[in-house]
């Protein structure tokens, strides 16, 4: 991979200090090619799925 490829894939830095503190995880990383994943949060299990129109739905 050359330098220009890396520059294209790296998001532009932001000067907004609030946004710099937020952790962002791309949905593609969470779903990893699947249409749904199950997420455990404490004692609860949630279903995260991607619709045909590309929207995300989180269900308990």
NORHUGI-V774898 format. One record per residue. PHI is phi as a letter, one per 30 degrees, with the letter a starting at -180 (999 if undefined). BURIAL is b if it has 9 or more other C-alpha atoms within 8 Angstrom, else e. D_CENTER is the distance of its C-alpha to the mean C-alpha in whole Angstrom. Layout:
phi->{PHI	PHI}
burial->{BURIAL	BURIAL}
d_center->{D_CENTER	D_CENTER}
This chain:
phi->{999	c	d	d	d	d	d	d	d	d	d	d	d	c	c	d	d	d	d	d	d	d	d	c	b	d	d	d	d	d	d	h	i	c	c	a	b	c	b	c	b	i	c	c	c	c	c	c	b	c	d	d	d	i	d	c	b	c	b	c}
burial->{e	e	e	e	e	b	e	e	e	e	e	e	e	e	e	e	e	e	e	b	e	e	e	e	e	e	e	e	e	e	b	e	e	e	e	b	b	e	e	e	e	e	e	e	b	b	b	b	b	b	b	e	e	e	e	e	b	e	e	e}
d_center->{23	25	24	24	21	19	20	18	15	15	14	17	18	18	21	20	20	18	15	16	16	12	10	6	4	2	3	6	6	6	8	10	12	13	13	13	12	14	13	16	17	20	23	21	18	16	15	11	12	12	15	17	17	13	12	10	13	13	17	19}
